[in-house]
C-alpha cells in the first residue's frame, strides 16, 4: 500500500509551535510580536483568496496583520511607495508581495525592493543569493515546506538520490539548493529533458513542480520511491496535481495528495519565516543557513 503524507497534520503542528513561540514572546515583551504585511495589487480572485488565507493564519498564530490593497491600475511608484513605507515600519517583521501582479508592473524589480531581513517569501535576488552560498537567510516557503514534510516523515536526505522535475524560480531552483545543502544527490529535469523517466525512475525521492497536469505516472517512478507533488490544478471534479497519483497507488512508497499535501505547508512556512524575521531583526536568533 502507498502511504499518503498528511501535509495538513504536519502543517497544523508547525502552526501550533509558531503560535506558542509568539505567545511566549508576547508574554515577556509585547513589542516583540511579529507582524506580516501582505500587499495585494488588483482584483484577481485567486490572489484574493490566497491573501485572505495567509492573513487568517497570521491572526490565528497571534501575529499582527498589516494589509495593503492597491487598485488594478496602480503604478510602479505606487507599489514601491507602499513597500518602502512597510520597510520603514519597525512593527512590520515581514513583507509579502502577492503574485502575479498586473501586467503593467515589473514583479522582479518590486520584489527586490523588499529588504532581505523582511523577505518572508525568500524570493529577492539577495535572499536567493544567500541560499546559493549557504548563508543565513529566509528561504522560499514551498521548498522549505517540502523539506519539512520529508523530515517529518523521517525520509533521509543525506545520500539520497532526488529527482527534481521543474526548474522554476519559485520551487525547482531553490529546492535544489536546499537538497544539496542536506547532502542529497540531485538530478534536475526540465522542459528540454529528452528522457524524463531516465531522470526520475532511479530516484529515491521524486519532487514534481512543473505546472503540467498529470505529467508523472507509473513509468516515471520506481517501486517504493517517495513522490512529492507540488502541482495544483482546478478541474470540474476538484483539485489535482502534476502526478497521476491514483496510478501510483501500490507503486510509490509514500506520496503527497492534492489537496492536503504540500499546499498547507506553504502557509505554515510563511508563519515560520515571519517569526524568524522578527527574531532576526531583534538579534534573538539566527535564521536558517
VMD Tcl script that draws the C-alpha trace (Angstrom):
set ca {
  {0.00 0.00 0.00}
  {1.09 3.55 -0.73}
  {1.07 5.89 2.27}
  {-0.45 9.34 1.83}
  {1.67 12.01 3.52}
  {-0.64 14.14 5.65}
  {0.63 17.65 4.99}
  {-2.39 19.16 6.73}
  {-1.49 17.47 10.01}
  {2.20 18.36 9.76}
  {1.36 21.97 8.91}
  {-1.04 22.14 11.85}
  {1.74 21.06 14.21}
  {4.13 23.69 12.81}
  {1.49 26.41 13.09}
  {0.83 25.41 16.70}
  {4.54 25.62 17.51}
  {4.75 29.09 15.95}
  {1.71 30.25 17.94}
  {3.32 29.01 21.16}
  {6.53 30.94 20.39}
  {4.56 34.08 19.56}
  {2.56 33.80 22.79}
  {5.75 33.35 24.82}
  {7.29 36.42 23.19}
  {4.12 38.45 23.79}
  {4.10 37.48 27.47}
  {7.59 38.80 28.06}
  {7.68 41.70 25.60}
  {4.51 42.81 23.76}
  {6.63 44.90 21.41}
  {8.22 41.73 20.04}
  {5.01 40.36 18.47}
  {5.77 39.60 14.80}
  {3.76 41.32 12.09}
  {3.24 40.38 8.45}
  {2.36 42.89 5.75}
  {0.58 41.43 2.73}
  {0.44 43.62 -0.37}
  {-2.28 42.79 -2.89}
  {-2.46 44.70 -6.16}
  {-5.61 44.40 -8.26}
  {-8.68 42.20 -8.01}
  {-7.55 38.75 -9.12}
  {-9.97 36.36 -7.35}
  {-7.41 33.61 -6.75}
  {-4.88 36.07 -5.31}
  {-7.53 37.50 -3.02}
  {-8.32 34.01 -1.71}
  {-4.64 33.23 -1.13}
  {-4.04 36.51 0.71}
  {-7.13 36.01 2.86}
  {-5.86 32.56 3.88}
  {-2.44 33.98 4.79}
  {-3.98 36.81 6.81}
  {-6.24 34.38 8.62}
  {-3.28 32.14 9.51}
  {-1.27 35.12 10.76}
  {-4.08 36.19 13.09}
  {-4.60 32.64 14.35}
  {-0.89 32.49 15.23}
  {-1.24 35.64 17.34}
  {0.75 37.81 14.96}
  {-0.16 41.28 13.74}
  {-1.76 41.68 10.35}
  {-0.72 44.61 8.18}
  {-2.50 44.56 4.85}
  {-2.36 46.89 1.86}
  {-4.68 46.58 -1.13}
  {-3.87 48.68 -4.19}
  {-6.10 49.10 -7.26}
  {-5.59 47.26 -10.53}
  {-4.24 50.39 -12.22}
  {-1.59 51.06 -9.54}
  {1.72 52.26 -10.93}
  {5.22 51.05 -10.15}
  {5.76 54.13 -7.97}
  {2.51 53.45 -6.08}
  {3.57 49.92 -5.16}
  {7.17 50.93 -4.44}
  {5.96 53.62 -2.04}
  {3.91 51.07 -0.09}
  {6.85 48.67 0.12}
  {9.12 51.50 1.31}
  {6.58 52.51 3.95}
  {6.36 48.94 5.26}
  {10.14 48.59 5.17}
  {10.49 51.63 7.42}
  {7.85 50.40 9.90}
  {9.57 48.60 12.80}
  {6.34 46.78 13.67}
  {6.35 45.01 10.29}
  {8.54 41.90 10.52}
  {7.88 40.62 7.03}
  {6.57 41.85 3.70}
  {4.82 39.65 1.15}
  {4.01 40.97 -2.32}
  {1.32 38.68 -3.69}
  {1.95 37.38 -7.21}
  {1.02 37.60 -10.02}
  {0.95 41.37 -10.41}
  {-0.98 43.32 -13.05}
  {0.80 43.39 -16.41}
  {1.99 46.99 -16.14}
  {4.17 46.15 -13.12}
  {7.67 44.62 -13.07}
  {7.43 41.98 -10.35}
  {11.17 41.29 -10.12}
  {12.06 44.92 -9.51}
  {9.37 45.38 -6.87}
  {10.25 42.14 -5.08}
  {13.89 43.20 -4.92}
  {12.76 46.37 -3.16}
  {11.90 44.27 -0.10}
  {14.87 44.13 2.31}
  {16.37 40.71 2.83}
  {15.52 40.79 6.55}
  {11.81 41.18 5.73}
  {11.68 38.93 2.66}
  {9.40 36.24 4.11}
  {8.79 34.78 0.65}
  {12.56 34.34 0.20}
  {12.33 35.47 -3.41}
  {14.52 38.55 -3.64}
  {17.77 38.30 -5.56}
  {19.62 38.85 -2.28}
  {17.76 36.04 -0.48}
  {18.32 33.60 -3.31}
  {22.00 34.56 -3.35}
  {22.27 33.82 0.36}
  {20.63 30.44 -0.25}
  {23.02 29.60 -3.06}
  {26.00 30.50 -0.87}
  {24.62 28.66 2.15}
  {24.49 31.80 4.27}
  {21.73 32.63 6.71}
  {18.53 33.99 5.28}
  {14.82 33.46 4.82}
  {14.05 30.57 2.47}
  {11.18 30.28 -0.06}
  {8.13 28.85 1.66}
  {7.11 26.00 -0.63}
  {10.61 24.46 -1.00}
  {11.08 24.78 2.77}
  {7.73 23.07 3.22}
  {8.87 20.16 1.06}
  {11.97 19.71 3.24}
  {9.84 19.86 6.40}
  {7.47 17.22 5.00}
  {10.34 14.87 4.25}
  {11.86 15.46 7.69}
  {8.53 14.87 9.41}
  {8.18 11.58 7.56}
  {11.69 10.53 8.54}
  {12.84 10.36 4.93}
  {16.66 10.57 4.93}
  {18.10 13.21 2.62}
  {21.81 12.73 3.16}
  {22.99 10.37 0.44}
  {19.54 10.11 -1.16}
  {19.07 10.32 -4.92}
  {16.47 13.02 -5.58}
  {14.90 13.96 -8.91}
  {13.50 17.48 -9.07}
  {11.15 17.85 -12.03}
  {10.81 21.53 -12.84}
  {13.41 24.31 -12.80}
  {11.21 27.24 -11.80}
  {12.24 30.22 -9.71}
  {9.62 29.55 -7.02}
  {10.22 25.86 -6.32}
  {12.67 23.92 -8.51}
  {15.75 26.12 -8.26}
  {15.62 26.94 -4.53}
  {14.61 23.37 -3.62}
  {17.63 22.02 -5.48}
  {19.91 24.21 -3.35}
  {18.16 23.15 -0.12}
  {18.51 19.48 -1.02}
  {22.18 19.85 -1.91}
  {22.79 21.56 1.43}
  {21.28 18.48 3.11}
  {23.66 16.11 1.34}
  {21.31 14.76 -1.33}
  {22.44 13.89 -4.84}
  {20.10 15.90 -7.05}
  {19.14 15.41 -10.69}
  {17.03 18.09 -12.36}
  {14.61 17.63 -15.25}
  {13.04 20.50 -17.19}
  {11.17 21.23 -20.42}
  {14.18 20.31 -22.56}
  {14.84 16.97 -20.87}
  {14.66 14.31 -23.59}
  {14.02 11.20 -21.47}
  {12.16 12.18 -18.29}
  {11.83 8.63 -16.97}
  {15.60 8.17 -17.22}
  {15.99 11.00 -14.71}
  {13.14 10.14 -12.33}
  {13.00 6.35 -12.24}
  {16.34 5.78 -10.44}
  {15.45 8.33 -7.74}
  {14.62 7.58 -4.12}
  {12.60 10.80 -4.00}
  {10.78 12.49 -6.88}
  {9.61 16.09 -6.44}
  {7.38 17.45 -9.20}
  {6.74 21.17 -9.69}
  {6.04 21.78 -13.36}
  {2.52 23.15 -13.65}
  {1.78 20.33 -16.12}
  {-1.26 18.37 -15.02}
  {-0.73 14.60 -14.75}
  {2.81 14.66 -16.10}
  {4.20 11.95 -13.83}
  {2.88 8.39 -13.83}
  {3.98 4.81 -13.08}
  {6.53 4.83 -15.89}
  {8.46 7.56 -14.08}
  {8.62 6.12 -10.54}
  {10.45 3.11 -9.18}
  {8.64 0.93 -6.61}
  {8.95 2.29 -3.10}
  {10.01 5.82 -4.06}
  {8.72 8.90 -2.24}
  {6.75 11.23 -4.52}
  {6.14 14.89 -3.64}
  {3.55 16.60 -5.85}
  {3.80 20.39 -5.72}
  {1.42 20.98 -8.64}
  {-2.19 22.08 -8.25}
  {-4.84 22.35 -10.94}
  {-8.56 23.07 -10.72}
  {-10.80 20.66 -12.63}
  {-14.58 20.12 -12.68}
  {-14.02 17.16 -10.38}
  {-11.77 19.04 -7.92}
  {-8.08 19.73 -7.40}
  {-5.41 17.54 -8.97}
  {-1.63 17.75 -9.22}
  {1.27 17.20 -11.61}
  {1.24 13.50 -10.65}
  {-1.31 10.85 -11.66}
  {-1.45 9.76 -8.05}
  {-4.19 7.15 -8.46}
  {-1.96 5.28 -10.93}
  {0.89 5.24 -8.40}
  {-1.12 3.54 -5.67}
  {0.80 0.42 -4.74}
  {3.93 1.62 -6.55}
  {5.12 4.71 -4.66}
  {6.09 4.08 -1.07}
  {4.77 7.47 0.04}
  {3.07 10.27 -1.85}
  {1.63 13.70 -1.10}
  {-2.05 14.09 -2.00}
  {-3.53 17.09 -3.79}
  {-5.03 18.80 -1.89}
  {-3.67 18.22 1.60}
  {-0.01 17.61 0.84}
  {2.43 20.40 0.06}
  {-0.19 23.17 -0.06}
  {-0.79 23.54 3.69}
  {2.96 23.59 4.28}
  {3.45 26.78 2.27}
  {1.41 28.89 4.68}
  {2.92 27.09 7.67}
  {6.41 28.02 6.49}
  {5.28 31.60 5.86}
  {4.43 31.79 9.56}
  {7.82 30.32 10.43}
  {9.57 32.88 8.23}
  {7.63 35.76 9.76}
  {8.56 34.62 13.24}
  {12.21 34.14 12.28}
  {12.31 37.54 10.58}
  {11.09 39.16 13.80}
  {13.68 37.28 15.82}
  {16.41 38.11 13.32}
  {15.64 41.83 13.42}
  {15.73 41.68 17.23}
  {19.03 39.82 17.23}
  {17.43 36.94 19.12}
  {18.05 34.07 16.75}
  {19.87 33.34 13.52}
  {17.65 32.25 10.66}
  {18.23 29.09 8.67}
  {21.56 28.56 6.96}
}
mol new
graphics top color blue
foreach p $ca { graphics top sphere $p radius 0.5 }
foreach p [lrange $ca 0 end-1] q [lrange $ca 1 end] { graphics top cylinder $p $q radius 0.2 }
display resetview
